[in-house]
């Protein structure tokens, strides 16, 4: 097996980061849903970013441009 070059390694980590962000988003949603965490417990910037992602995900879902498992 050959060692990936720096471009391949960067692309791999970018993909992993994007997937991990979706996992974190799902974990936050579960924690909020079960009352362990309130949205207001998060810093204002985190709240803003989460809300922005939710709005965009809902908009893309409404347009049928995004599968539930697809990452944005």
MDTraj code that builds the backbone (N, CA, C; nanometers):
import mdtraj as md
import numpy as np

residues = "UNK UNK UNK UNK UNK UNK UNK UNK UNK UNK UNK UNK UNK UNK UNK UNK UNK UNK UNK UNK UNK UNK UNK UNK UNK UNK UNK UNK UNK UNK UNK UNK UNK UNK UNK UNK UNK UNK UNK UNK UNK UNK UNK UNK UNK UNK UNK UNK UNK UNK UNK UNK UNK UNK UNK UNK UNK UNK UNK UNK UNK UNK UNK UNK UNK UNK UNK UNK UNK UNK UNK UNK".split()
xyz = np.array([
    [0.0840, -0.1168, 0.0000],
    [0.0000, 0.0000, 0.0000],
    [0.0894, 0.1243, 0.0000],
    [0.0565, 0.2192, -0.0852],
    [0.1381, 0.3392, -0.0941],
    [0.0898, 0.4447, 0.0047],
    [0.1822, 0.5266, 0.0445],
    [0.1531, 0.6354, 0.1379],
    [0.0799, 0.7462, 0.0617],
    [-0.0330, 0.7971, 0.1163],
    [-0.1041, 0.9036, 0.0456],
    [-0.0211, 1.0315, 0.0426],
    [-0.0333, 1.1051, -0.0689],
    [0.0377, 1.2329, -0.0750],
    [-0.0376, 1.3351, 0.0110],
    [0.0185, 1.4525, 0.0255],
    [-0.0392, 1.5523, 0.1160],
    [-0.1787, 1.5969, 0.0703],
    [-0.2006, 1.6020, -0.0620],
    [-0.3322, 1.6413, -0.1137],
    [-0.4361, 1.5353, -0.0787],
    [-0.4011, 1.4080, -0.0947],
    [-0.4937, 1.2988, -0.0612],
    [-0.5222, 1.2966, 0.0884],
    [-0.4199, 1.3173, 0.1690],
    [-0.4364, 1.3180, 0.3143],
    [-0.5259, 1.4340, 0.3569],
    [-0.5050, 1.5498, 0.2971],
    [-0.5880, 1.6660, 0.3292],
    [-0.7330, 1.6413, 0.2891],
    [-0.7544, 1.5837, 0.1724],
    [-0.8898, 1.5527, 0.1270],
    [-0.9573, 1.4524, 0.2198],
    [-0.8825, 1.3528, 0.2657],
    [-0.9361, 1.2539, 0.3580],
    [-0.9774, 1.3196, 0.4891],
    [-0.8913, 1.4034, 0.5453],
    [-0.9242, 1.4687, 0.6710],
    [-1.0392, 1.5673, 0.6554],
    [-1.0502, 1.6318, 0.5423],
    [-1.1634, 1.7208, 0.5172],
    [-1.2928, 1.6412, 0.5180],
    [-1.2933, 1.5272, 0.4508],
    [-1.4117, 1.4408, 0.4484],
    [-1.4455, 1.3919, 0.5889],
    [-1.3454, 1.3484, 0.6635],
    [-1.3678, 1.3011, 0.8001],
    [-1.4205, 1.4139, 0.8892],
    [-1.3661, 1.5346, 0.8732],
    [-1.4128, 1.6490, 0.9512],
    [-1.5596, 1.6786, 0.9236],
    [-1.5977, 1.6762, 0.7963],
    [-1.7364, 1.7035, 0.7586],
    [-1.8297, 1.5989, 0.8185],
    [-1.7892, 1.4726, 0.8112],
    [-1.8704, 1.3660, 0.8682],
    [-1.8808, 1.3809, 1.0204],
    [-1.7712, 1.4180, 1.0841],
    [-1.7703, 1.4332, 1.2288],
    [-1.8577, 1.5501, 1.2726],
    [-1.8590, 1.6566, 1.1958],
    [-1.9446, 1.7711, 1.2264],
    [-2.0905, 1.7272, 1.2289],
    [-2.1297, 1.6424, 1.1340],
    [-2.2675, 1.5928, 1.1306],
    [-2.2969, 1.5088, 1.2546],
    [-2.2009, 1.4280, 1.2980],
    [-2.2182, 1.3478, 1.4194],
    [-2.2383, 1.4403, 1.5400],
    [-2.1548, 1.5419, 1.5510],
    [-2.1684, 1.6363, 1.6630],
    [-2.3041, 1.7064, 1.6614],
    [-2.3489, 1.7430, 1.5430],
    [-2.4795, 1.8062, 1.5293],
    [-2.5901, 1.7130, 1.5801],
    [-2.5813, 1.5862, 1.5414],
    [-2.6807, 1.4880, 1.5850],
    [-2.6752, 1.4672, 1.7362],
    [-2.5552, 1.4625, 1.7931],
    [-2.5404, 1.4464, 1.9384],
    [-2.6017, 1.5664, 2.0108],
    [-2.5752, 1.6856, 1.9628],
    [-2.6326, 1.8056, 2.0239],
    [-2.7844, 1.8008, 2.0170],
    [-2.8400, 1.7598, 1.9025],
    [-2.9855, 1.7485, 1.8884],
    [-3.0442, 1.6503, 1.9896],
    [-2.9773, 1.5358, 2.0094],
    [-3.0250, 1.4358, 2.1058],
    [-3.0179, 1.4916, 2.2481],
    [-2.9086, 1.5567, 2.2817],
    [-2.8938, 1.6134, 2.4159],
    [-2.9994, 1.7202, 2.4435],
    [-3.0316, 1.7986, 2.3436],
    [-3.1364, 1.8998, 2.3594],
    [-3.2728, 1.8330, 2.3706],
    [-3.2972, 1.7327, 2.2864],
    [-3.4270, 1.6635, 2.2871],
    [-3.4551, 1.5949, 2.4204],
    [-3.3520, 1.5396, 2.4837],
    [-3.3774, 1.4697, 2.6105],
    [-3.3586, 1.5598, 2.7325],
    [-3.3344, 1.6871, 2.7095],
    [-3.3287, 1.7834, 2.8191],
    [-3.1954, 1.7922, 2.8922],
    [-3.0959, 1.7212, 2.8442],
    [-2.9643, 1.7263, 2.9070],
    [-2.8948, 1.8594, 2.8795],
    [-2.9258, 1.9181, 2.7661],
    [-2.8624, 2.0425, 2.7222],
    [-2.9710, 2.1356, 2.6707],
    [-2.9552, 2.2628, 2.6990],
    [-3.0436, 2.3642, 2.6398],
    [-2.9618, 2.4410, 2.5369],
    [-3.0266, 2.4819, 2.4327],
    [-2.9578, 2.5582, 2.3286],
    [-2.8910, 2.6804, 2.3901],
    [-2.9555, 2.7388, 2.4885],
    [-2.9008, 2.8597, 2.5522],
    [-2.7792, 2.8301, 2.6395],
    [-2.7499, 2.7017, 2.6636],
    [-2.6272, 2.6661, 2.7361],
    [-2.5041, 2.6854, 2.6480],
    [-2.5258, 2.6886, 2.5192],
    [-2.4155, 2.7022, 2.4240],
    [-2.3792, 2.8489, 2.4044],
    [-2.2543, 2.8760, 2.3698],
    [-2.2162, 3.0148, 2.3391],
    [-2.2997, 3.0679, 2.2221],
    [-2.3202, 3.1969, 2.2198],
    [-2.4023, 3.2617, 2.1169],
    [-2.3565, 3.2230, 1.9758],
    [-2.2267, 3.2230, 1.9511],
    [-2.1758, 3.1882, 1.8178],
    [-2.2095, 3.0439, 1.7814],
    [-2.2021, 2.9535, 1.8771],
    [-2.2388, 2.8136, 1.8511],
    [-2.3878, 2.8031, 1.8199],
    [-2.4695, 2.8772, 1.8939],
    [-2.6134, 2.8779, 1.8669],
    [-2.6408, 2.9275, 1.7253],
    [-2.5738, 3.0359, 1.6889],
    [-2.5932, 3.0949, 1.5561],
    [-2.5557, 2.9964, 1.4467],
    [-2.4417, 2.9311, 1.4618],
    [-2.3948, 2.8367, 1.3596],
    [-2.4861, 2.7152, 1.3490],
    [-2.5302, 2.6631, 1.4636],
    [-2.6219, 2.5490, 1.4610],
    [-2.7540, 2.5861, 1.3950],
    [-2.8068, 2.7022, 1.4304],
    [-2.9331, 2.7459, 1.3701],
    [-2.9196, 2.7666, 1.2195],
    [-2.8090, 2.8220, 1.1770],
    [-2.7851, 2.8439, 1.0337],
    [-2.7790, 2.7109, 0.9589],
    [-2.7095, 2.6122, 1.0153],
    [-2.7022, 2.4800, 0.9521],
    [-2.8394, 2.4148, 0.9462],
    [-2.9171, 2.4277, 1.0530],
    [-3.0519, 2.3690, 1.0555],
    [-3.1403, 2.4327, 0.9484],
    [-3.1343, 2.5658, 0.9369],
    [-3.2148, 2.6345, 0.8357],
    [-3.1759, 2.5890, 0.6956],
    [-3.0459, 2.5803, 0.6698],
    [-3.0008, 2.5383, 0.5373],
    [-3.0361, 2.3931, 0.5092],
    [-3.0218, 2.3071, 0.6080],
    [-3.0574, 2.1663, 0.5895],
    [-3.2073, 2.1534, 0.5606],
    [-3.2908, 2.2269, 0.6342],
    [-3.4355, 2.2223, 0.6114],
    [-3.4697, 2.2747, 0.4722],
    [-3.4060, 2.3819, 0.4321],
    [-3.4325, 2.4394, 0.2997],
    [-3.3949, 2.3410, 0.1894],
    [-3.2781, 2.2796, 0.2020],
    [-3.2344, 2.1837, 0.1006],
    [-3.3213, 2.0580, 0.1007],
    [-3.3661, 2.0164, 0.2170],
    [-3.4549, 1.9002, 0.2259],
    [-3.5884, 1.9303, 0.1599],
    [-3.6395, 2.0514, 0.1820],
    [-3.7663, 2.0910, 0.1205],
    [-3.7577, 2.0913, -0.0310],
    [-3.6402, 2.1219, -0.0825],
    [-3.6188, 2.1240, -0.2279],
    [-3.5804, 1.9861, -0.2817],
    [-3.5749, 1.8866, -0.1910],
    [-3.5328, 1.7504, -0.2267],
    [-3.3914, 1.7475, -0.2854],
    [-3.3064, 1.8347, -0.2372],
    [-3.1686, 1.8404, -0.2841],
    [-3.0724, 1.7694, -0.1886],
    [-3.1258, 1.7191, -0.0786],
    [-3.0400, 1.6616, 0.0230],
    [-3.1059, 1.5391, 0.0821],
    [-3.0338, 1.4254, 0.0799],
    [-3.0804, 1.3069, 0.1497],
    [-3.0541, 1.3253, 0.2970],
    [-3.1281, 1.2523, 0.3817],
    [-3.1068, 1.2637, 0.5251],
    [-2.9646, 1.2287, 0.5651],
    [-2.9002, 1.1370, 0.4920],
    [-2.7641, 1.0953, 0.5260],
    [-2.6578, 1.1784, 0.4592],
    [-2.6993, 1.2693, 0.3707],
    [-2.6023, 1.3515, 0.2997],
    [-2.5503, 1.4607, 0.3912],
    [-2.4280, 1.4998, 0.3691],
    [-2.3614, 1.5967, 0.4556],
    [-2.3514, 1.7311, 0.3870],
    [-2.3807, 1.8372, 0.4654],
    [-2.3582, 1.9726, 0.4141],
    [-2.2668, 2.0451, 0.5089],
])
top = md.Topology()
chain = top.add_chain()
for i, resn in enumerate(residues, 1):
    res = top.add_residue(resn, chain, resSeq=i)
    for name in ("N", "CA", "C"):
        top.add_atom(name, md.element.get_by_symbol(name[0]), res)
traj = md.Trajectory(xyz[None], top)
